[in-house]
Each structure stands twice: as structure tokens, then as C-alpha cells.
Amino acid sequence: MELKALKAFVEKHDNFEIRVITHAGSRFYQAELEDVEGERHMLTQKGKPMLFRSLDDVYNELKRVGIHRAYLVQHVPHDEVIGRDAHYSEPLTSRMPLVF
């Protein structure tokens, strides 16, 4: 989802979740929107996933489109390596609320 489309979506809808995603060992962040139907839309620019170098970069882009809350999700490969299911969408186990 391009930033222009995200801004239009935010203006029309209020029931969605924004996730800022990082992976253990990575210095980059991505952002995705999950709508009420459960569909996930990665933020893109010119058809390619947007990568952010810092949380401040993510905050600035999201603020421009009118978003001031998100969840930080850090993917840690530990669960997959030992054969357990990953629980990235459970609120208290892997997400940290962000307000900016």
C-alpha cells in the first residue's frame, strides 16, 4: 500500500491496526496495516516495500498520513528454530504499543 493510498484509507476508516516490524539482528523497520477483514498491507513506495532506518523515520511517515499509534513487533527466530509456533499477533507476548 502506497502512502497516498494509506492516507485515503485512514481518512475513511478507523478500525485498523498499524504494525512496525523489525527482525532480531536487523537495523531496519517496515510498517504494515491490518484491516478489519484481517488482510495485511505492507507499506510500499513505487511497488517495493518501504524500509526505515530508525523508529523516528517510521513515526514521521505515519504522522504525515494522520496515524499516531502503532504496535512495535519484533520477530525473533527463537520460536521457529525450536519448533514452536510464533505468536506475533498476541498482544501481550510480542507487541509493544507506540504512541507518537
N, CA, C and O atoms as a GROMACS GRO file, in nm:
protein
  400
    1MET      N    1   0.085  -0.117   0.000
    1MET     CA    2   0.000   0.000   0.000
    1MET      C    3   0.090   0.123   0.000
    1MET      O    4   0.174   0.140   0.088
    2GLU      N    5   0.070   0.208  -0.098
    2GLU     CA    6   0.146   0.332  -0.109
    2GLU      C    7   0.099   0.431  -0.001
    2GLU      O    8  -0.013   0.419   0.050
    3LEU      N    9   0.184   0.528   0.033
    3LEU     CA   10   0.148   0.625   0.137
    3LEU      C   11   0.023   0.706   0.102
    3LEU      O   12  -0.057   0.737   0.190
    4LYS      N   13   0.007   0.739  -0.025
    4LYS     CA   14  -0.112   0.813  -0.067
    4LYS      C   15  -0.238   0.731  -0.043
    4LYS      O   16  -0.339   0.784   0.003
    5ALA      N   17  -0.232   0.601  -0.074
    5ALA     CA   18  -0.346   0.512  -0.051
    5ALA      C   19  -0.370   0.493   0.099
    5ALA      O   20  -0.485   0.482   0.142
    6LEU      N   21  -0.262   0.489   0.178
    6LEU     CA   22  -0.276   0.476   0.323
    6LEU      C   23  -0.346   0.598   0.381
    6LEU      O   24  -0.433   0.585   0.467
    7LYS      N   25  -0.309   0.716   0.334
    7LYS     CA   26  -0.372   0.838   0.384
    7LYS      C   27  -0.522   0.838   0.352
    7LYS      O   28  -0.603   0.873   0.438
    8ALA      N   29  -0.558   0.799   0.231
    8ALA     CA   30  -0.701   0.791   0.194
    8ALA      C   31  -0.773   0.687   0.279
    8ALA      O   32  -0.887   0.708   0.320
    9PHE      N   33  -0.708   0.574   0.306
    9PHE     CA   34  -0.767   0.469   0.388
    9PHE      C   35  -0.792   0.519   0.531
    9PHE      O   36  -0.898   0.495   0.588
   10VAL      N   37  -0.694   0.588   0.588
   10VAL     CA   38  -0.704   0.639   0.725
   10VAL      C   39  -0.817   0.741   0.737
   10VAL      O   40  -0.885   0.746   0.839
   11GLU      N   41  -0.837   0.822   0.635
   11GLU     CA   42  -0.943   0.922   0.638
   11GLU      C   43  -1.082   0.860   0.637
   11GLU      O   44  -1.176   0.918   0.691
   12LYS      N   45  -1.096   0.742   0.577
   12LYS     CA   46  -1.226   0.678   0.564
   12LYS      C   47  -1.254   0.572   0.670
   12LYS      O   48  -1.371   0.542   0.697
   13HIS      N   49  -1.151   0.515   0.730
   13HIS     CA   50  -1.168   0.404   0.824
   13HIS      C   51  -1.104   0.435   0.958
   13HIS      O   52  -1.008   0.513   0.966
   14ASP      N   53  -1.157   0.374   1.063
   14ASP     CA   54  -1.095   0.390   1.194
   14ASP      C   55  -1.068   0.257   1.264
   14ASP      O   56  -1.014   0.255   1.375
   15ASN      N   57  -1.105   0.147   1.201
   15ASN     CA   58  -1.087   0.016   1.262
   15ASN      C   59  -0.976  -0.059   1.188
   15ASN      O   60  -1.002  -0.142   1.102
   16PHE      N   61  -0.851  -0.029   1.224
   16PHE     CA   62  -0.736  -0.093   1.163
   16PHE      C   63  -0.621  -0.089   1.262
   16PHE      O   64  -0.627  -0.020   1.364
   17GLU      N   65  -0.517  -0.163   1.233
   17GLU     CA   66  -0.400  -0.167   1.320
   17GLU      C   67  -0.275  -0.148   1.235
   17GLU      O   68  -0.261  -0.206   1.128
   18ILE      N   69  -0.185  -0.065   1.285
   18ILE     CA   70  -0.057  -0.043   1.220
   18ILE      C   71   0.050  -0.115   1.301
   18ILE      O   72   0.055  -0.103   1.424
   19ARG      N   73   0.134  -0.190   1.232
   19ARG     CA   74   0.243  -0.260   1.298
   19ARG      C   75   0.376  -0.214   1.239
   19ARG      O   76   0.392  -0.206   1.118
   20VAL      N   77   0.468  -0.183   1.327
   20VAL     CA   78   0.606  -0.152   1.289
   20VAL      C   79   0.684  -0.279   1.317
   20VAL      O   80   0.691  -0.324   1.432
   21ILE      N   81   0.743  -0.336   1.214
   21ILE     CA   82   0.804  -0.469   1.226
   21ILE      C   83   0.955  -0.459   1.214
   21ILE      O   84   1.009  -0.390   1.127
   22THR      N   85   1.022  -0.529   1.303
   22THR     CA   86   1.167  -0.541   1.296
   22THR      C   87   1.203  -0.686   1.323
   22THR      O   88   1.127  -0.760   1.387
   23HIS      N   89   1.317  -0.726   1.275
   23HIS     CA   90   1.364  -0.863   1.295
   23HIS      C   91   1.488  -0.859   1.382
   23HIS      O   92   1.568  -0.766   1.372
   24ALA      N   93   1.505  -0.958   1.467
   24ALA     CA   94   1.622  -0.965   1.553
   24ALA      C   95   1.748  -0.958   1.468
   24ALA      O   96   1.761  -1.031   1.369
   25GLY      N   97   1.839  -0.872   1.505
   25GLY     CA   98   1.963  -0.858   1.430
   25GLY      C   99   1.956  -0.761   1.314
   25GLY      O  100   2.058  -0.736   1.250
   26SER      N  101   1.840  -0.706   1.285
   26SER     CA  102   1.826  -0.613   1.173
   26SER      C  103   1.822  -0.470   1.224
   26SER      O  104   1.775  -0.443   1.334
   27ARG      N  105   1.870  -0.378   1.142
   27ARG     CA  106   1.865  -0.236   1.178
   27ARG      C  107   1.754  -0.165   1.105
   27ARG      O  108   1.743  -0.043   1.113
   28PHE      N  109   1.671  -0.238   1.034
   28PHE     CA  110   1.566  -0.176   0.953
   28PHE      C  111   1.428  -0.208   1.008
   28PHE      O  112   1.408  -0.306   1.080
   29TYR      N  113   1.332  -0.123   0.973
   29TYR     CA  114   1.193  -0.138   1.014
   29TYR      C  115   1.105  -0.135   0.890
   29TYR      O  116   1.137  -0.070   0.791
   30GLN      N  117   0.993  -0.206   0.898
   30GLN     CA  118   0.889  -0.200   0.797
   30GLN      C  119   0.759  -0.170   0.869
   30GLN      O  120   0.748  -0.189   0.990
   31ALA      N  121   0.660  -0.123   0.796
   31ALA     CA  122   0.530  -0.095   0.854
   31ALA      C  123   0.423  -0.164   0.771
   31ALA      O  124   0.430  -0.168   0.649
   32GLU      N  125   0.323  -0.217   0.842
   32GLU     CA  126   0.211  -0.280   0.772
   32GLU      C  127   0.081  -0.242   0.838
   32GLU      O  128   0.076  -0.212   0.958
   33LEU      N  129  -0.024  -0.243   0.760
   33LEU     CA  130  -0.159  -0.216   0.807
   33LEU      C  131  -0.237  -0.346   0.803
   33LEU      O  132  -0.230  -0.420   0.705
   34GLU      N  133  -0.311  -0.374   0.910
   34GLU     CA  134  -0.404  -0.486   0.908
   34GLU      C  135  -0.544  -0.428   0.920
   34GLU      O  136  -0.577  -0.361   1.017
   35ASP      N  137  -0.627  -0.456   0.819
   35ASP     CA  138  -0.762  -0.400   0.819
   35ASP      C  139  -0.858  -0.490   0.896
   35ASP      O  140  -0.819  -0.594   0.950
   36VAL      N  141  -0.983  -0.450   0.901
   36VAL     CA  142  -1.084  -0.520   0.980
   36VAL      C  143  -1.110  -0.661   0.929
   36VAL      O  144  -1.153  -0.748   1.005
   37GLU      N  145  -1.086  -0.686   0.801
   37GLU     CA  146  -1.104  -0.820   0.745
   37GLU      C  147  -0.984  -0.910   0.773
   37GLU      O  148  -0.988  -1.029   0.741
   38GLY      N  149  -0.879  -0.856   0.832
   38GLY     CA  150  -0.761  -0.935   0.862
   38GLY      C  151  -0.657  -0.936   0.752
   38GLY      O  152  -0.556  -1.005   0.762
   39GLU      N  153  -0.681  -0.860   0.646
   39GLU     CA  154  -0.584  -0.852   0.537
   39GLU      C  155  -0.470  -0.759   0.577
   39GLU      O  156  -0.491  -0.654   0.638
   40ARG      N  157  -0.348  -0.799   0.543
   40ARG     CA  158  -0.231  -0.720   0.576
   40ARG      C  159  -0.177  -0.652   0.450
   40ARG      O  160  -0.169  -0.712   0.343
   41HIS      N  161  -0.141  -0.525   0.467
   41HIS     CA  162  -0.090  -0.445   0.357
   41HIS      C  163   0.042  -0.382   0.400
   41HIS      O  164   0.044  -0.297   0.489
   42MET      N  165   0.150  -0.423   0.338
   42MET     CA  166   0.282  -0.367   0.367
   42MET      C  167   0.291  -0.230   0.302
   42MET      O  168   0.244  -0.211   0.190
   43LEU      N  169   0.351  -0.134   0.373
   43LEU     CA  170   0.373  -0.002   0.312
   43LEU      C  171   0.477  -0.014   0.203
   43LEU      O  172   0.583  -0.073   0.222
   44THR      N  173   0.445   0.043   0.088
   44THR     CA  174   0.534   0.034  -0.027
   44THR      C  175   0.560   0.172  -0.085
   44THR      O  176   0.486   0.268  -0.060
   45GLN      N  177   0.665   0.179  -0.164
   45GLN     CA  178   0.697   0.300  -0.239
   45GLN      C  179   0.740   0.255  -0.378
   45GLN      O  180   0.838   0.182  -0.392
   46LYS      N  181   0.668   0.298  -0.477
   46LYS     CA  182   0.692   0.258  -0.615
   46LYS      C  183   0.690   0.106  -0.630
   46LYS      O  184   0.768   0.048  -0.706
   47GLY      N  185   0.599   0.043  -0.556
   47GLY     CA  186   0.581  -0.101  -0.568
   47GLY      C  187   0.676  -0.187  -0.488
   47GLY      O  188   0.665  -0.310  -0.491
   48LYS      N  189   0.769  -0.126  -0.415
   48LYS     CA  190   0.865  -0.201  -0.334
   48LYS      C  191   0.842  -0.171  -0.187
   48LYS      O  192   0.806  -0.059  -0.152
   49PRO      N  193   0.863  -0.270  -0.100
   49PRO     CA  194   0.844  -0.246   0.044
   49PRO      C  195   0.931  -0.131   0.094
   49PRO      O  196   1.048  -0.120   0.059
   50MET      N  197   0.872  -0.046   0.176
   50MET     CA  198   0.947   0.066   0.235
   50MET      C  199   1.029   0.013   0.352
   50MET      O  200   0.979  -0.062   0.435
   51LEU      N  201   1.154   0.054   0.357
   51LEU     CA  202   1.242   0.021   0.469
   51LEU      C  203   1.279   0.150   0.539
   51LEU      O  204   1.313   0.250   0.475
   52PHE      N  205   1.273   0.148   0.671
   52PHE     CA  206   1.306   0.265   0.752
   52PHE      C  207   1.429   0.234   0.835
   52PHE      O  208   1.444   0.122   0.885
   53ARG      N  209   1.517   0.331   0.849
   53ARG     CA  210   1.641   0.310   0.924
   53ARG      C  211   1.626   0.333   1.073
   53ARG      O  212   1.710   0.288   1.151
   54SER      N  213   1.520   0.402   1.114
   54SER     CA  214   1.500   0.428   1.257
   54SER      C  215   1.351   0.439   1.287
   54SER      O  216   1.269   0.456   1.196
   55LEU      N  217   1.318   0.429   1.415
   55LEU     CA  218   1.178   0.447   1.454
   55LEU      C  219   1.131   0.589   1.425
   55LEU      O  220   1.015   0.610   1.391
   56ASP      N  221   1.221   0.686   1.438
   56ASP     CA  222   1.184   0.824   1.407
   56ASP      C  223   1.141   0.839   1.262
   56ASP      O  224   1.047   0.913   1.232
   57ASP      N  225   1.209   0.770   1.171
   57ASP     CA  226   1.169   0.775   1.029
   57ASP      C  227   1.029   0.718   1.010
   57ASP      O  228   0.948   0.773   0.935
   58VAL      N  229   1.000   0.608   1.080
   58VAL     CA  230   0.866   0.548   1.072
   58VAL      C  231   0.763   0.645   1.128
   58VAL      O  232   0.660   0.668   1.067
   59TYR      N  233   0.792   0.701   1.246
   59TYR     CA  234   0.700   0.795   1.309
   59TYR      C  235   0.666   0.910   1.216
   59TYR      O  236   0.549   0.946   1.199
   60ASN      N  237   0.768   0.969   1.155
   60ASN     CA  238   0.746   1.085   1.067
   60ASN      C  239   0.657   1.052   0.949
   60ASN      O  240   0.567   1.129   0.917
   61GLU      N  241   0.679   0.939   0.886
   61GLU     CA  242   0.595   0.900   0.771
   61GLU      C  243   0.451   0.872   0.815
   61GLU      O  244   0.356   0.912   0.748
   62LEU      N  245   0.436   0.802   0.928
   62LEU     CA  246   0.300   0.771   0.974
   62LEU      C  247   0.226   0.896   1.020
   62LEU      O  248   0.105   0.908   0.997
   63LYS      N  249   0.296   0.989   1.083
   63LYS     CA  250   0.233   1.115   1.125
   63LYS      C  251   0.182   1.194   1.005
   63LYS      O  252   0.077   1.257   1.012
   64ARG      N  253   0.257   1.190   0.896
   64ARG     CA  254   0.216   1.264   0.774
   64ARG      C  255   0.082   1.216   0.720
   64ARG      O  256   0.009   1.294   0.660
   65VAL      N  257   0.050   1.090   0.741
   65VAL     CA  258  -0.077   1.037   0.691
   65VAL      C  259  -0.185   1.034   0.799
   65VAL      O  260  -0.294   0.984   0.776
   66GLY      N  261  -0.154   1.088   0.919
   66GLY     CA  262  -0.254   1.100   1.023
   66GLY      C  263  -0.260   0.986   1.122
   66GLY      O  264  -0.361   0.969   1.191
   67ILE      N  265  -0.155   0.907   1.131
   67ILE     CA  266  -0.151   0.796   1.227
   67ILE      C  267  -0.059   0.834   1.342
   67ILE      O  268   0.052   0.881   1.320
   68HIS      N  269  -0.107   0.812   1.465
   68HIS     CA  270  -0.030   0.848   1.583
   68HIS      C  271  -0.014   0.733   1.681
   68HIS      O  272   0.040   0.751   1.791
   69ARG      N  273  -0.059   0.615   1.643
   69ARG     CA  274  -0.046   0.496   1.728
   69ARG      C  275  -0.011   0.376   1.641
   69ARG      O  276  -0.058   0.364   1.527
   70ALA      N  277   0.071   0.288   1.695
   70ALA     CA  278   0.107   0.166   1.624
   70ALA      C  279   0.155   0.064   1.727
   70ALA      O  280   0.161   0.094   1.846
   71TYR      N  281   0.188  -0.053   1.680
   71TYR     CA  282   0.248  -0.156   1.764
   71TYR      C  283   0.383  -0.192   1.708
   71TYR      O  284   0.398  -0.210   1.587
   72LEU      N  285   0.482  -0.203   1.795
   72LEU     CA  286   0.614  -0.250   1.755
   72LEU      C  287   0.616  -0.401   1.771
   72LEU      O  288   0.587  -0.453   1.878
   73VAL      N  289   0.649  -0.470   1.663
   73VAL     CA  290   0.656  -0.616   1.664
   73VAL      C  291   0.797  -0.656   1.626
   73VAL      O  292   0.846  -0.621   1.518
   74GLN      N  293   0.863  -0.728   1.715
   74GLN     CA  294   0.998  -0.775   1.685
   74GLN      C  295   0.994  -0.925   1.663
   74GLN      O  296   0.956  -1.001   1.753
   75HIS      N  297   1.032  -0.967   1.544
   75HIS     CA  298   1.036  -1.108   1.512
   75HIS      C  299   1.169  -1.165   1.562
   75HIS      O  300   1.276  -1.119   1.523
   76VAL      N  301   1.159  -1.264   1.647
   76VAL     CA  302   1.277  -1.332   1.699
   76VAL      C  303   1.269  -1.476   1.652
   76VAL      O  304   1.169  -1.543   1.677
   77PRO      N  305   1.371  -1.526   1.584
   77PRO     CA  306   1.362  -1.660   1.525
   77PRO      C  307   1.365  -1.773   1.626
   77PRO      O  308   1.356  -1.890   1.586
   78HIS      N  309   1.377  -1.744   1.752
   78HIS     CA  310   1.389  -1.849   1.853
   78HIS      C  311   1.275  -1.950   1.847
   78HIS      O  312   1.299  -2.071   1.848
   79ASP      N  313   1.150  -1.902   1.841
   79ASP     CA  314   1.036  -1.994   1.840
   79ASP      C  315   1.037  -2.087   1.720
   79ASP      O  316   1.010  -2.206   1.734
   80GLU      N  317   1.068  -2.034   1.603
   80GLU     CA  318   1.070  -2.118   1.485
   80GLU      C  319   1.182  -2.221   1.490
   80GLU      O  320   1.166  -2.335   1.447
   81VAL      N  321   1.297  -2.180   1.544
   81VAL     CA  322   1.413  -2.268   1.548
   81VAL      C  323   1.387  -2.390   1.636
   81VAL      O  324   1.429  -2.501   1.603
   82ILE      N  325   1.317  -2.370   1.747
   82ILE     CA  326   1.293  -2.483   1.837
   82ILE      C  327   1.162  -2.555   1.808
   82ILE      O  328   1.122  -2.644   1.882
   83GLY      N  329   1.095  -2.516   1.700
   83GLY     CA  330   0.976  -2.588   1.656
   83GLY      C  331   0.844  -2.542   1.715
   83GLY      O  332   0.742  -2.607   1.694
   84ARG      N  333   0.844  -2.430   1.787
   84ARG     CA  334   0.717  -2.377   1.841
   84ARG      C  335   0.654  -2.281   1.740
   84ARG      O  336   0.723  -2.223   1.656
   85ASP      N  337   0.524  -2.267   1.750
   85ASP     CA  338   0.454  -2.169   1.666
   85ASP      C  339   0.487  -2.029   1.715
   85ASP      O  340   0.494  -2.004   1.836
   86ALA      N  341   0.507  -1.938   1.622
   86ALA     CA  342   0.530  -1.798   1.658
   86ALA      C  343   0.396  -1.732   1.687
   86ALA      O  344   0.296  -1.760   1.622
   87HIS      N  345   0.395  -1.643   1.786
   87HIS     CA  346   0.271  -1.576   1.827
   87HIS      C  347   0.288  -1.425   1.815
   87HIS      O  348   0.282  -1.354   1.915
   88TYR      N  349   0.308  -1.378   1.693
   88TYR     CA  350   0.335  -1.236   1.673
   88TYR      C  351   0.214  -1.147   1.688
   88TYR      O  352   0.229  -1.027   1.711
   89SER      N  353   0.095  -1.202   1.677
   89SER     CA  354  -0.023  -1.116   1.686
   89SER      C  355  -0.087  -1.115   1.824
   89SER      O  356  -0.185  -1.044   1.845
   90GLU      N  357  -0.034  -1.193   1.918
   90GLU     CA  358  -0.089  -1.190   2.053
   90GLU      C  359  -0.037  -1.066   2.125
   90GLU      O  360   0.083  -1.043   2.130
   91PRO      N  361  -0.128  -0.985   2.178
   91PRO     CA  362  -0.091  -0.852   2.225
   91PRO      C  363   0.012  -0.847   2.337
   91PRO      O  364   0.097  -0.759   2.336
   92LEU      N  365   0.008  -0.936   2.432
   92LEU     CA  366   0.097  -0.923   2.546
   92LEU      C  367   0.227  -1.000   2.530
   92LEU      O  368   0.317  -0.984   2.612
   93THR      N  369   0.238  -1.082   2.429
   93THR     CA  370   0.358  -1.163   2.417
   93THR      C  371   0.461  -1.106   2.321
   93THR      O  372   0.580  -1.134   2.336
   94SER      N  373   0.420  -1.028   2.224
   94SER     CA  374   0.520  -0.985   2.125
   94SER      C  375   0.503  -0.845   2.074
   94SER      O  376   0.583  -0.801   1.992
   95ARG      N  377   0.401  -0.771   2.119
   95ARG     CA  378   0.378  -0.636   2.065
   95ARG      C  379   0.394  -0.533   2.175
   95ARG      O  380   0.354  -0.555   2.290
   96MET      N  381   0.452  -0.420   2.139
   96MET     CA  382   0.465  -0.310   2.232
   96MET      C  383   0.395  -0.189   2.172
   96MET      O  384   0.425  -0.151   2.058
   97PRO      N  385   0.302  -0.129   2.244
   97PRO     CA  386   0.230  -0.013   2.189
   97PRO      C  387   0.323   0.108   2.174
   97PRO      O  388   0.407   0.134   2.260
   98LEU      N  389   0.306   0.179   2.066
   98LEU     CA  390   0.381   0.302   2.039
   98LEU      C  391   0.282   0.416   2.023
   98LEU      O  392   0.180   0.403   1.954
   99VAL      N  393   0.312   0.528   2.087
   99VAL     CA  394   0.231   0.649   2.069
   99VAL      C  395   0.328   0.759   2.032
   99VAL      O  396   0.428   0.780   2.102
  100PHE      N  397   0.300   0.830   1.923
  100PHE     CA  398   0.392   0.934   1.876
  100PHE      C  399   0.314   1.053   1.825
  100PHE      O  400   0.374   1.151   1.781
   0.00000   0.00000   0.00000
